[in-house]
């Protein structure tokens, strides 16, 4: 019994600590972050798919990157960001419905904030929105089936539906980035039950088997209000 309790304690967040805090606490160690992410993705009532250590990408911190903007961190993470994220010099037709970067946020409002944190990327190429606010699934599916995209930002449920419908493809996907910004209740995607279940399903059923996809965590700041 004692051994069982010890094993359980290593696979879930300790009591009184949110899942996001438990996972985020491993930023100093890539191996520990990979272990905790793998345990989390493998869990859940419906089962899951683990994340191998080599499939975890650690986004450079503000100090390590030399800057403190989300764009600078993503540029430091991916040297080929111009081609992958902005589709510059990318083969025509290869990115239809197939982003290289998918950013998962807890809400539509937070998704818009993240998009505003990427002014250079969105000035060079359209960033696709994938959330329910004023946007129907059918409309987003039609857009993805006719649009080349480097970055998609949205909520777990809408991303899952778009993947289930075949409009969101993992063919070029290199990063599944999970936003760690807390909402008004101090919760992230990991802490909201429905969001967490959809994120696990998105990884397990659509992205885990795709070659070369890496999971990463994003610590960002809220964007100042501007025109969308």
VENLIN-V387862 format. One record per pair of residues at least 4 apart in sequence whose C-alpha atoms are under 8 Angstrom apart, sorted by the first residue. I is the first residue (numbers start at 1). GAP is how many residues later the second one is. Records with the same first field share a line. If there is no record, write none. Layout:
BEGIN
I->GAP / GAP
END
This chain:
BEGIN
1->4
2->4
3->4
4->4
5->4
6->4
7->4
8->4
9->4 / 5
11->25 / 28 / 29
12->7 / 27 / 28
13->4 / 5 / 6 / 9 / 10
14->4 / 8
17->4 / 5
18->4 / 169 / 173
19->4 / 171 / 172
20->4 / 160 / 167 / 168 / 169 / 170 / 171
21->4
22->4
23->10 / 13 / 14
24->9 / 193
26->4 / 6 / 7 / 10
27->6 / 31
29->4
30->4 / 23 / 26 / 28
31->4 / 22
32->4
33->4 / 23
34->4 / 17 / 18 / 19 / 21 / 22
35->4 / 16 / 17 / 18
36->4
37->4 / 13 / 14
38->4 / 11 / 12 / 13 / 14 / 15
39->4 / 11 / 12
40->4 / 10
41->7 / 8 / 9 / 10 / 159 / 162 / 163
42->5 / 6 / 7 / 8 / 9
43->4 / 5
44->4 / 153 / 156
48->152 / 153 / 156
49->151 / 154 / 155 / 159
51->4 / 5 / 157 / 164
52->4
54->160
55->157 / 158 / 159 / 160
56->158 / 159 / 160
57->118 / 157 / 158 / 159
58->19 / 158 / 159
59->14 / 15 / 17 / 18 / 157 / 158 / 159
60->4 / 5 / 13 / 14 / 16 / 17
61->4 / 7 / 12
62->4 / 5 / 6 / 7 / 11
63->4 / 5
65->7 / 8 / 11
67->5 / 6
68->4 / 5
69->4 / 48 / 151
70->4 / 47 / 48 / 150
71->4 / 46 / 47 / 49 / 50
72->4
73->4
74->4 / 7
75->4 / 5 / 6
80->4
81->4 / 5
82->4 / 5 / 6
83->4 / 5 / 6 / 7
84->4 / 6 / 15 / 16 / 66
85->14 / 15 / 16 / 36 / 64 / 65 / 66
86->35 / 36 / 38 / 39 / 63 / 64 / 65
87->8 / 38 / 62 / 63
90->4
91->4
93->55
94->4 / 54
95->4 / 52 / 53 / 54 / 55 / 77
96->48 / 49 / 50 / 51 / 52 / 53
97->47 / 48 / 49 / 50 / 51 / 52 / 70 / 71 / 72
98->50 / 51 / 52 / 70 / 71 / 72 / 73 / 74 / 75
99->49 / 50 / 51 / 52 / 53 / 70 / 71 / 73 / 74
100->49 / 50 / 51 / 72 / 73 / 74 / 75
101->49 / 50 / 51 / 72 / 73 / 74 / 75 / 76
102->49 / 50 / 51 / 52 / 71 / 73 / 74 / 75
103->48 / 49 / 50 / 51 / 73 / 74 / 75 / 76
104->7 / 49 / 50 / 51 / 52 / 72 / 73 / 74 / 75 / 85
105->5 / 6 / 48 / 49 / 50 / 51 / 73 / 74 / 75 / 83 / 84
106->4 / 5 / 49 / 50 / 73 / 77 / 82 / 83 / 89
107->4 / 24 / 47 / 48
108->4 / 23 / 24 / 25 / 46 / 47
109->4
110->4
111->4 / 18 / 20 / 42 / 43 / 44
112->4 / 116
113->4 / 109 / 110 / 111
114->4 / 39 / 108 / 109
115->4 / 7 / 12 / 38
116->107 / 108 / 110 / 112
117->105 / 106
118->4
119->4
120->4
121->4 / 5 / 6
122->4 / 5
125->24 / 25
126->23 / 24 / 25
127->22 / 23 / 24 / 25 / 26
128->21 / 23 / 24 / 25
129->23 / 24 / 25
130->10 / 22 / 23 / 24 / 25 / 28 / 29
131->4 / 23 / 24 / 26 / 27 / 28
132->4 / 5 / 26
135->4 / 5
136->4
137->4 / 21 / 24 / 25
138->4
139->4
140->4 / 22
141->4 / 21 / 24 / 26 / 27
142->4 / 25
143->4
144->4 / 5 / 23 / 24
145->22
154->4 / 5
155->4 / 40
156->4 / 39 / 40 / 42 / 43 / 46
157->4 / 38 / 41 / 42
158->4
159->4 / 9 / 43
160->4 / 38 / 39 / 41 / 42
161->4
162->4 / 5 / 6
163->4 / 5 / 6 / 39 / 43
164->4 / 42
169->4
170->36 / 37 / 40
171->39
173->37 / 39 / 40
174->38 / 39 / 40
175->38 / 39 / 40 / 41
176->37 / 38 / 39 / 40
177->38 / 39 / 40 / 41
178->11 / 37 / 38 / 39 / 40
179->9 / 10 / 38 / 39 / 40 / 41
180->8 / 9 / 37 / 38 / 39 / 40
181->7 / 37 / 38 / 39 / 40 / 41
182->4 / 5 / 6
183->4 / 5
187->4 / 5
188->4
189->6 / 7
190->5 / 6
191->4 / 5
192->4
193->4
194->4
195->4
196->4
197->4
198->4
199->4
200->4
201->4 / 5
202->4 / 5
203->4 / 5
204->4 / 5
205->4
206->4
207->6
208->5
END
